[in-house]
Amino acid sequence: MTTELERIKILETKVSQVLEYVQKLTADNDRLKQLVKELKGEKKECEDQLKKLVKMDEEVKRYEAEREALRGKIEALISQIDQIGL
């Protein structure tokens, strides 16, 4: 049979283990909070870059449409010149 003193020492050991575990969890939690903060910042940067890319893609499409319109006008002018015989 264990004495009261031995039982108290066992309890102290268990409490120390629990405290160490809580400290480890607290450190892990702090580290994870920092990681979440960093990832949110990276997400914001990615979203901003995506918005810029979408804008640039729209501009490229607009320029391509303008180029096609100009090509059509130039071809029409060349056709008219050909009809004149120059």
C-alpha angles and dihedrals in degrees: 000000000000120000124234090255092054091049091051090050090051089050091049090051092050092048090050090051091050091049092050090049092049090049090051091049091048091051091047090049092051091049091049092048089054091048091051090051091051092047091050088054091050090047090053091050091050092049090051091049090048091054090051091049092050089051092048091048090053090050092050091051090049091050091048090052090049090049091051091049090051091047090054092050092047092049090050091051091048089050091051091049090049090053090054088053101237 
